[in-house]
Amino acid sequence: MGSADLPRHSVSVAGVITDGQGRALLIRRRDTGAWEPPGGVLELNESIHDGLRREVREETGLEVKPVALTGVYKNMKRGVVALVFRCEAIGGELTTNAEVTEFRWVKPDEVRGLAAEAFAARVLDALKTGQVAIREHDGTNLV
């Protein structure tokens, strides 16, 4: 088996933007209606932080500063590894777009009622301080 035949992973980045009051920003995806933190696939030629800032800007209109890596998550079905960062907004303004229909600032106790377990874990892990979480999921639930 040559290197071209080997299975590939893709890497995504997501930003859990916090407001200093213990809340995090969720986006509602236009394609699925799901609530999750903003993010997307990292391009081959961009740094992790540049990709994070680009994806968050594209999906929210906000400029962010990455504060800390808070979790590494692998979708076992799709082979996607997501790097999730706690971020603070430093500019811009929330703007809906082709990918996002609405935004909501949520407290920790509201996250599980809105987001699938795999995405709720990312937000809740980012709101904690301490050790970086490393988790696997199937696209919806932790495994």
GURO-518878 format. One record per residue (C-alpha): residue number from 1; residue in one letter; chain; y, x, z. Coordinates in Angstrom, 3 decimals, decimal comma. Layout:
! residues N
lumkol;rolo;lolum;v;u;w
NUM;a;A;Y;X;Z
...
//
This chain:
! residues 143
lumkol;rolo;lolum;v;u;w
1;m;A;0,000;0,000;0,000
2;g;A;3,320;1,546;-1,084
3;s;A;6,519;1,268;0,900
4;a;A;7,750;-1,477;-1,457
5;d;A;4,752;-3,603;-0,418
6;l;A;5,371;-3,365;3,324
7;p;A;6,622;-6,418;5,173
8;r;A;10,366;-6,365;5,833
9;h;A;12,479;-7,531;8,726
10;s;A;16,016;-8,753;8,367
11;v;A;18,661;-8,201;11,021
12;s;A;21,186;-10,791;12,065
13;v;A;24,087;-10,663;14,495
14;a;A;25,600;-13,407;16,630
15;g;A;28,618;-13,596;18,892
16;v;A;28,748;-15,598;22,093
17;i;A;32,494;-15,975;22,498
18;t;A;33,519;-16,601;26,086
19;d;A;36,793;-18,071;27,333
20;g;A;37,129;-16,438;30,755
21;q;A;36,302;-19,774;32,430
22;g;A;32,522;-19,448;32,169
23;r;A;32,304;-21,332;28,873
24;a;A;30,945;-20,234;25,498
25;l;A;31,790;-21,401;21,988
26;l;A;29,105;-23,183;19,941
27;i;A;29,383;-24,060;16,269
28;r;A;27,740;-27,049;14,606
29;r;A;26,072;-25,928;11,385
30;r;A;26,858;-28,062;8,353
31;d;A;23,392;-27,551;6,781
32;t;A;21,235;-28,510;9,788
33;g;A;23,610;-30,139;12,276
34;a;A;22,304;-27,673;14,886
35;w;A;24,503;-26,225;17,624
36;e;A;24,347;-22,437;18,011
37;p;A;26,544;-19,387;18,461
38;p;A;28,235;-18,115;15,266
39;g;A;26,475;-15,361;13,348
40;g;A;24,445;-14,425;10,325
41;v;A;22,663;-11,723;8,377
42;l;A;23,897;-8,157;8,633
43;e;A;24,635;-6,627;5,231
44;l;A;22,862;-3,357;4,382
45;n;A;26,094;-1,384;4,010
46;e;A;27,965;-2,559;7,127
47;s;A;27,935;-1,443;10,737
48;i;A;26,608;-3,786;13,410
49;h;A;30,049;-4,461;14,911
50;d;A;31,692;-4,902;11,488
51;g;A;28,993;-7,413;10,516
52;l;A;29,409;-9,248;13,807
53;r;A;33,178;-9,505;13,367
54;r;A;32,774;-10,633;9,721
55;e;A;30,209;-13,332;10,491
56;v;A;32,193;-14,712;13,432
57;r;A;35,426;-14,722;11,376
58;e;A;33,679;-16,487;8,450
59;e;A;32,201;-19,193;10,678
60;t;A;35,033;-19,739;13,181
61;g;A;38,310;-18,273;11,898
62;l;A;38,508;-16,145;15,051
63;e;A;38,909;-12,386;15,334
64;v;A;36,690;-11,073;18,130
65;k;A;36,124;-7,951;20,149
66;p;A;32,453;-7,253;20,982
67;v;A;32,171;-6,729;24,754
68;a;A;28,445;-6,148;25,353
69;l;A;25,034;-6,425;23,718
70;t;A;23,383;-9,203;25,722
71;g;A;20,091;-9,798;23,935
72;v;A;17,673;-8,894;21,166
73;y;A;15,644;-11,795;19,773
74;k;A;12,897;-11,890;17,152
75;n;A;11,979;-14,965;15,151
76;m;A;8,227;-14,369;14,894
77;k;A;7,782;-16,793;11,976
78;r;A;10,583;-15,408;9,774
79;g;A;10,729;-11,745;10,815
80;v;A;14,418;-11,935;11,729
81;v;A;15,690;-9,729;14,544
82;a;A;18,962;-10,965;16,039
83;l;A;21,362;-8,811;18,030
84;v;A;23,550;-11,006;20,230
85;f;A;26,829;-9,869;21,742
86;r;A;29,182;-11,352;24,304
87;c;A;32,610;-11,349;22,642
88;e;A;36,177;-12,239;23,440
89;a;A;38,553;-13,809;20,954
90;i;A;41,567;-11,612;20,209
91;g;A;43,173;-13,580;17,362
92;g;A;42,829;-16,208;14,670
93;e;A;42,296;-19,918;15,156
94;l;A;39,269;-22,197;15,030
95;t;A;38,863;-23,534;11,497
96;t;A;36,001;-25,623;10,116
97;n;A;34,600;-24,439;6,792
98;a;A;31,735;-24,735;4,299
99;e;A;29,226;-23,648;6,982
100;v;A;30,597;-25,277;10,154
101;t;A;31,612;-28,891;10,892
102;e;A;32,823;-28,612;14,498
103;f;A;33,180;-26,435;17,569
104;r;A;32,540;-27,038;21,247
105;w;A;33,277;-24,952;24,348
106;v;A;30,303;-25,455;26,665
107;k;A;29,470;-24,666;30,262
108;p;A;26,045;-23,163;31,037
109;d;A;24,639;-26,521;32,212
110;e;A;25,566;-28,142;28,865
111;v;A;23,927;-25,583;26,566
112;r;A;20,305;-26,770;26,772
113;g;A;21,322;-30,348;25,956
114;l;A;22,909;-29,240;22,668
115;a;A;21,097;-26,184;21,345
116;a;A;17,418;-25,562;20,596
117;e;A;15,760;-23,427;23,278
118;a;A;15,791;-20,258;21,130
119;f;A;19,570;-20,504;20,679
120;a;A;20,340;-21,824;24,167
121;a;A;18,650;-18,699;25,574
122;r;A;21,037;-16,499;23,574
123;v;A;24,071;-18,239;25,025
124;l;A;22,768;-18,350;28,592
125;d;A;21,693;-14,696;28,447
126;a;A;25,167;-13,749;27,175
127;l;A;26,887;-15,584;30,024
128;k;A;24,960;-13,500;32,569
129;t;A;25,734;-9,910;33,360
130;g;A;23,064;-7,326;33,832
131;q;A;20,034;-6,322;31,832
132;v;A;19,812;-6,986;28,089
133;a;A;17,329;-9,789;27,344
134;i;A;14,548;-9,140;24,820
135;r;A;12,754;-12,312;23,707
136;e;A;10,558;-13,698;20,927
137;h;A;10,740;-17,225;19,495
138;d;A;9,324;-19,341;16,687
139;g;A;12,692;-20,522;15,349
140;t;A;13,042;-23,270;17,927
141;n;A;11,188;-22,388;21,129
142;l;A;10,649;-19,170;23,040
143;v;A;7,103;-17,815;22,736
//
